[in-house]
Amino acid sequence: MSIDQSDFESEHNKRFHLKGKSALEIKKGKKNILLIGPQTELASAERSFMAPALGVIRLAGYLNKKGHYAESFEPNLSMLTGKPPFLEEVLKKKKWDIIGFSVLEETFIFDIENMQLAEKICPEAIFIAGGIEAQFNYQNVLDKTPCKFVIISEGEKSLLALADGKPINEIPGIVFKNSSVPLDQHTFDFATSAIDWEELPYEEYWDYYVNKYGDKITEQNLDEIHTVRVFSRNRCPIGCKFCSSTNQITWGSEQKVPVISASEETLIHNIKRICNAHPRTRTIYLTDDDFCINKRSVIRFCEKVIKEKEKNDLPKHLTFMSFCRASDASVEMFEWMKKAGFRRLNIGIESFSTKVLHEMNKKCTAEENHECMKIAKQTGVGPYANIIVTTPESTLEDVEKTVNEAYQYTLDPFFHLGVTMGIKPLKGTDYYETFSDFRTRIVPIKNTQYHLKYDDLIYAKDPRVKHLQIRYWNEIDDYMNEEIQKNDIRHGNARNLSQLKLIFLKKLVKEIKENKLEILSNFKDDLNKSDPYNERQTVDVGTDVEYNPKKTKKNKSKWGSWS
């Protein structure tokens, strides 16, 4: 397969550059500028906002003195008195080139309503926000309102430079957003093949782990270590509420985006390059969120892999890993994947409660989860099932159901589970947008006056589940260390560590059910405690050491890494 520079000369190039010109370009010349003061609710306006909006008044005066036509409008007076002019009338009276909004924390939600009205009446205007809230919360302003610019600090010179049509990159004191243009099929394939696989120093990474294992290394360890990741799809369209990657491209471009997959030919072309350049490669990890979403495409890919192996154009020992949704599973597809060398599927099981799966917007059922695990066992394709124990809406009964059913899978060495306590409120997720009771840590940034806030977990609404979350967070590491020592677990892997975590959760559920609810409120959380060591998923998955009762005391070792 040949891919050359002409693939970039596609419709995507035209759309990309047109977008850049149309969205943020401000022409030179005199501008009509409307500046709108903060808009509050009726009750607050009477108490705090019954005065001229001096900030926008000053800006308008400055712009008028500099050769533009500018007006200011204070929206609270007309709301209180019921007398014109009203905002809608002001928006309609002139063709406004620039409309600016002064934004405060307490007025932001009402300012957004005014922005939406302005966009409806004046769709061709450029929208700008300024003020304290806009400066310190500019991502929300740019992401969730029609404003494409935010003025930082004092606005006179920055706003004048924008109105004068100066190049954006030459204007101090502004933050701007220009929505993206998603890649098309040509560019996605080209970009996938544009990776300089031949020059990447995989061997240096692999040797680190090979040396770490030394003479304890197994064939399975070697398969895991000698892995190369390949991107095969631009996005997952499902929209799980805990996932930020499902929204990255659609929210970034502010439009519907089709799912674009690297063609089977592109994947084979790149895999052959990888294997030729790095003959120690043992595993190709296809790392989009749902490689199996298109059954026919997966089967075509597997057929091509089998043919390439028969011709010795791909190593016969080459194996594959990918992600798979439980609802994608079919015997036919898994059988083809097994023939092609797929040895591991990362499956987002998440829960064995259909109610919780619906809450997550997983678009599958507990029955489909169990059926997927059954098909994996039947076809011999090893599953790594991710489990999320709690969600914001989980009840203790939901937690108990998932914990008990997940535990049963850990009793079979064929299945590997990764157990996570709860939902991390990642920015860009529906859960982050719709819940606020987070477990938050504040971490100072060294050598600065600043701090970072880490939202580690969304607390459940059910007080019993919240109590379980807090106890797990604060106690799991001590429990795991004791059990690992007591049972002489010398190689902590996904199966035996998950089994221990589930045993601990079963213990917590039992204790909480046996106690009266009122005593739970006395339990305090340690908000300075970072994420437990045992909340970090282990990627791999040796089965050489079993979870057995302790017989003789030996030095133990731990090995794990981030997933």
C-alpha positions, 0 to 999 in steps of 0.5 A: 500500500502506498500513501503519499503527500497527495492524501493531505491535499483533500477536502479536509485541507480546504475545510481546515483553512476556511475554518481558521479564516472565518471563525476568528478573522476580524477585518480592519475598519470602524466597528459597531461594538455593544458592551453588555453589563452583568445580568443577575436574577430579579431578587439579586438585582434589587440588592446588589446591581441597581447602579450603572455598569461602570466597567462596560461604560468605561470601555465603551467611552475608550473605544469611542475616543479611539474611532469606533462606535461603542454603546454600553447596556446595563440589563438589570434596570429594564428588568426591574422597572419594566421600562425599555430599552430591553436587550432584544431591542438594543441587539436589533437596532444596529448591525453589531460587529462585536458584542462583549459581555462582562461576566461575574461568578454569580451572574454567569448563568444569566449572562449565558442566556443573554449571549444566546439571545445575542447569537440568535439575533446577531449571528454574524457578530464576534462575541467576547467576554471579560471580567473577573469570572471570565478571566479565571474561568475562561475555559467554561466561557469558551467551551459553553458560550458563543464567545470566541475571545476572553479578555484577560485583566484590563480590557481597553487595549486588548479590545481596541486591538481586536476592533482594529483588526490586528492579527490575533497572535500579536494581541496581548491580554486575550485567550481565544478558541477556534473549534477544530476540524475533524480529520477525514478518512484520507488524513487519518490514514495518512497520519497513522502511516506518518508515524516514523515507526522505524526510528522509535526506540522501542528496544530501550523501553523493552530492555528496561523491563527485561532487565527488571525481570532478569532470570524470572522472566516468562514467555508471557512477560515477554509477550506483554513487554514487547508491545507496540500500540497502534491507533486504529480509530478516531473516536468511540460514539457510545458516550459513556458518562465516565469517558472523556475521550468519547467527547474529545473530538465532538466537543472540540469541533462543536459538531457531530463527527463520524467514526473514522477507522484506519482501513484494514490495508493501512493497519497491515501496512503499518504493522508490517513496518513495525515488525520489520523495524523492530523484530522483537515485537510480539504484540500489537495493541490496537488502542482505540476505545472499541476496536470491535465496533464493526464486526465485518471490519474486524473479520476482514482485518483478521483474514488479512493478518492470517494471509500475511502470516501464511506468506511469512510477511508477518511473524507467526508468533505475533499476537494482538490486543484490543478493546471490545464492548461486551455488546460487540461480542459474537462467537464468529468474530471472536473465533476469527480473532483467536485464529489471527492471534488475539490473546487479550481483549480489554472489555469494559464490563464496569458493572453487573447491575443493569440499572448501573449500566444504564446510569453510565450510558453503557448501552448494554445489559448485565446479561450481555456482560455475562454472555461476552465473558462466556463467549471469550471462554468458549473461544479462548480469547482472554478477557481483561474485564474492567470493573467500576464498583461504585457510581454516583447513583449506586445503592449498596445493593448494586455494589454488592451485586457487582462485587459478588459476581465479579468475585466469582470470575476471579475464581477461574484463572482464565479471567482477569479483572481490573477493579476500580473503586469508583468514577474519577470525575474527568473533565470533559465527561458527563459525570464531571458536568452533572455532579459536584460531590467530589473527593478533592485534593489540593496539591501545591505546585513547587516553586510557585504560588499556585496549586492544583486541585485533583478530583479523585472520586465522585462520592455516591448519593447513597450515604452507605455507599459513600461510607464504603468509598471512604473506608476503602480509600483509606484502608485498602493499601494496609489491607492489601499489604497485610494479605499479600504478606500473610498469603505469600503473594510474591507476584501481584497480578491482576487476578490475585490482587483483584480477588483480594480487593473484592474480598475486602469490598465484600467485608465492607459491604457486610459491615455496613449492612450490619450497622445502623446508618447513623453511626456512619456519619461519624467516619471522617475522610482524610482528604490529604491522602492521594489515590491508593497504590492499589487503585493503580491498575496493573497491566500485567497479568502473570499467572505464575504465582497463585493466591495460596495460603502462606507456607514458608516466609520468603522475600516478596516483590511487587510489580505493577504499572499504570494502565 
